[in-house]
Amino acid sequence: MNEHISYAMRNGEATKAWLSFNVPSELLDWSHFAIEVLIYIGLGLAIAHAWRTFKSSGSPSALLTLLAALLYGLFMDILSYYTVENFWHGEFSIMLLFNKLPLYIVCLYPALIYHLIMTIRRYDFPKLTEAICTGFFGGFMYMIFDNFGPMAGWWIWETSDLTTLPYVSSVPLTSYAWFFLFTSAFTYINRTISWEWVENGERKLKIVIAHAIQPIATVFVGALLFIPHNLFAKSSPPYDMIPWDANIQMAAFVHVILFSLAGWLFLMKWRTPKYERDSLLMVFPFLYLTGLVYMYIAKLHLFFTGTNEGLSQGLSVGNLLVVFIAIAVSTTVLLMSHPVPKKK
């Protein structure tokens, strides 16, 4: 672990502080500051959209969704730092929690998940369908980020940790599965307490308490959804007691099947949204996709200079084909969700 701390953390004093700052020009790579700015803009746009939705509808549901995503992100990352410990972040301009947690990661959850949920909500799907389709859309959006981060030194994976197996090139399949399954779980729970309970006029205290425990509930439900993968991966107790050998290929196959079924569900349930194109809601997904595409182009040489172990300059290199497919699918879903208005 100390090796990874020294890799990711160059500011020794920051390991003693809850909050610390680094000069952007002194970060490991220019892309560190670029992704920070991009995510902060995304959070600002999410706040603007949630506030506009509140003013136009009178319902606080969008604002509650944004707050719930923030609380979930904080809980999820802090929990992972002190339990799983299979990755470590690099240093960014603003660091929290003794130099472990970059502020932009805290902002990533509300910035990304809010836009995912509000985009799929435009279809008025039933609750379970909405949750699965949001997880599917989010899975592809996150794949782009997940493949670029290690390349640029945003974080490093502990490749010997069993919880990260198997790898798709240099990204753990469990990372893909985690964002897909946990985002689906979060969306389902949030639809209940931030939208249905508000619409039904449930007591405010009940809604407040539910939001306080929603991060825990999301992790619990997400862990249950991970059971089919763990039955074959046997990466942690009690699954290591199962009377058959670990089969990483079978574990990967389970995820592929589940993710494919989610995509099939979206295709079968897809219909033209009845709402007009929401330009404000489209801004961040567009910036996110174009920003990461630009970064990939700027770092394209890393894909061709890596070693046989998938490393370039000591950093993991992602899968270019996976990234291309993820960009294409994410862009398609975004455009399908905001069709061009028909001329009257």
N, C-alpha and C positions, 0 to 999 in steps of 0.2 A: 504493500500500500504506500509506503514512503516514496518508492520510485515514482509512482503516479502523482503523488503530491508535488514532488520536485519538478515533474514534467509540467503539470498543469498550473502550479502555483510558484511564481517567482518573487512575489511580494511576501516575504516572511512575516512582516509586522501585521499584515492583514489577517493572518491566521489567529490573531488574538482579538479581533474586533468583529462586532456584529455587522458593521457597515464600513466599507472601505472604497477608495477611489483610485483609479489608474488613469494616467494620461493616455488618451486614445492613440496618439502617435507612437507610444511605447508598447503597444500591444503586440502579440506574436505575429499577427497578420492583419492587413487592411480589412479583410472580410469580417473580422470580429466587430469592428465598429459599424460596418455596413449592415450586418444583420441586427445589431442593436437598434439602430435608427429605424430600420424597416419594421421591426416588431413594435417599437414605441409608437410609430405612426399608426400601425394596425390597432393598437389599443385605443389611441385617440379617436380613430374612426369608429371603433366599436362603441365607445362612450357616446359619440355624437349620434350614431344611429339609434342606440337604445334610448337616448333622451328624446330624439325626434319621434320615435315610436310611442313613448310615454305621453308626449304632448299631443300627438294626433289621436291616440286611442283612449287615453286616460287610464290605461292599465299599466302597472309596474312590472309586468311579466318579463319584458325584454331586459329591463334593468336588473331584475332578480337573476335572470339567466347569466348576465355578465358577472354579477357578484359571485354566483355559485361557481362559475368557471375559475375565478380568481382563487377562491377558497380551496377548491379541489386541487388546483395546481400547486398551491403552497403545501398542502397536506401530502400530496403524492410525491413531490420531490424531496421534501424533508424526510419523509418516511423511507424513501429509497436510499438516502445517504447514510442512514443509520441501521439499515437492515440488509438490503441486497449488496450494496457496495461493489457493483460490477462495472462501474464507469466513473470517470472523474472529469469535471469541466475544466477548461482552460480559464485564464484570467480575462475579464472584460472590464469595461470602463467603471462599472458599478458592481461591487460584489457584496453579498450578504452571507450571514451565517458562517463566520470565521473563514471566509474566502472559498467556501464550498459552492455557493449558489449565486449565479449571475442574475442580476435584476431582470435582464431581458427574458430569461426563462420563466420567471414569475409572470411576466406580461404575455408570454407566448400563449399560455392556456386561454385566458379570456380573449385575446386578440384572434386566435385561430378558431377555437371551439365556438365562440359566439357567432362568427361568420358562417361556420359550417351549419350550426343549428338553424340560424335564421334563413339561410339559403334553402335548406330542405323543407323548412316549415312552409315555404311558399306553395308546396304541393298539397297541403292539407291531408297528408297521409294519416291513417290510423296510428296510434301511439307506437305499437311495436314495429310497424313498417318504417315509421319515421326514424326510430332509434337505429335500426339496422342500416338504413340508407345513409344516415348521417355518419355512422361508423365506416361505411364503405367509402364515401366521399372523403372523409378525413384520413382514411388509411392511405389513399393515393396522394393526398396533399402532403402528408407527413413523410411518405417515402422519399420525396425530393429532398427535404430537410435532413432526413436520417442518413442519406447517402453522402451528402456534401459535408456535414459537420465534422466527421473524423478526418476527412481529407484536408480541411482547412485548420485543423487543430482546435476546433470548438470544444471537443471532448475526446476522451480516449476510452476504448472498451478494454475490459479485463478478459482477454480471449481464452484464458485457461479456466474461467468460471463456468461451471456446468449450466448455469441459468442462461447463458448467452448462446448455447448451442441449439440448433445448427446455425451456421452463417450462410447468408446469401451474399456471396463475395465477401465483403468485410462488414456487413451489417447483420446483427443477430436477427433471426426470424422471429424470436420472441419480442423484439422491439416492434416489428410490424404488427404482430398479433396483439400486443399490449395496446397500441393506440386504437386499433380497430375495435377490439372487444370492450375496452374500458370507456371509449367514447360512446359506444352504443349503450353501455350501462348508464353512463352519466346522462345521456339524452333521454332515456326512458324515465329515469327518476326525476329529472328536471322537468319533463313535460307534465308529470303529475303534480309536483309541488309549486312550480313557478307559473304554470299556466292553468291547469284544471282546478287546483285549489283556489287560486285567485279568482278565476271565473265563477266558481261556485260560492264565493263569499266565505270561505273558511276563516276561522279566527286568526288574527295577525300573529298572536303568540304561537299558535300551532305552526304557522308558516315559517316563523323565525327559527323555532326549534328544529324544524325539518331541514332548513338550510344549514344550520350549524352541524348537523350530523350527516348531511348529504355526502361530503367527502368520504366518510367512513363507509357509508352504504354503497357508494360507487366502487370502492376498492373491494368490498365484500362480494358484490355481485360480479364484478370483473374477475375476481379470483375463481368464482364458480364457473364462469364461462371459459376459464382457462383449463378446466379439468380434462376435457378431451385431449388437449395437447400434452398435459402432464402425465396422463395415463401411459403415454408411450415414451416421453422424454425422461421421466423419472429423475428430474433435476433437483428435487428437494423433498424432505419428509412431508407427508407420509408415503409419497408415491415411490420412494426408493425401496419400500417393502413389498411392492407388487411382485408376484411370483413369475415374472417374465423379464427378459433382458430389455434394456433400453433400446429403442429403435428410433433414431433421430429422423430417418427417412419417413417413417410412418407418422411421426409427430409433425413433420413438415407437410405431409400430405393432408393431414387433418385440417391444418390452417388453410391450405390452398382450397380445399373443398368448401370450408365455411365462408371464406372470402368470396369465392366464386358464386356461391348461393346468394350471398348478399347482393352481388352485382346483378345476378339474374332477377332477384326480387325487384331491384330498382328499375330494370328494363321492363319487366312485366307490369309494374304499377305506374310507370311513368305516364304523365299526361301534361299537357300544356298548363302551366300555372295560371290560375284565374286572376292573379294580381298583375298590375303593370310592372314593367321593368323598374327595378330599384337601383338607380345609378350609384347612390351612396353605399349600398351594400356590396356593390361589385368592385369598389375601388381597391380595398385591401387585397382580396384574392388576386386581382390583376397585378397589383404591385408585388405581391408575394411571388407569383409565378414568374413575372418578367425579371424581378430582382435576382431570383435564384438562377434563372436561365443565364443572365449576364455573368453571375459569379462562376457558373459552370463553364461558360465560354472562356472566361479569364483564366480558369484553372484547368482547362482541357488537357494541357500537356501532362498533368499528373496521371491521367489514365494510361498514358503510353510510356511513362518512365518508371512505373512501379516495379517491384521485384516479383518473383514468383509467389511470394507469400501475400501479395496484395498490398504491399507497402510502398509508399513514396515519401522520402525524407522522414522515414520513421512513422508516418501516419497512414491509417487505413484508407484505401481507395475504394469508392463505391462501385456499383454496377451501372454502367452507362445505359445499357438496354432497359433496365428497370426504371431508371430516371426518365428516359425518353417516353416510355409507356405511361408512367405516372403523370408527366406533364401533359401528355395528349389526353388522357382520361379526365384529369382534373379540369383542364380547359374546356373540354366538351361538356362536362356536367355543369360548369359555371354558365356556359352559354345556353344550354338547354333550360336552365333554371331562370334565365332572364331573356326570354325570346323578344325579338324585335316587335314592337307594337304594330298591329295590323292597321293599314290605312282605312279610314272610314269612307 
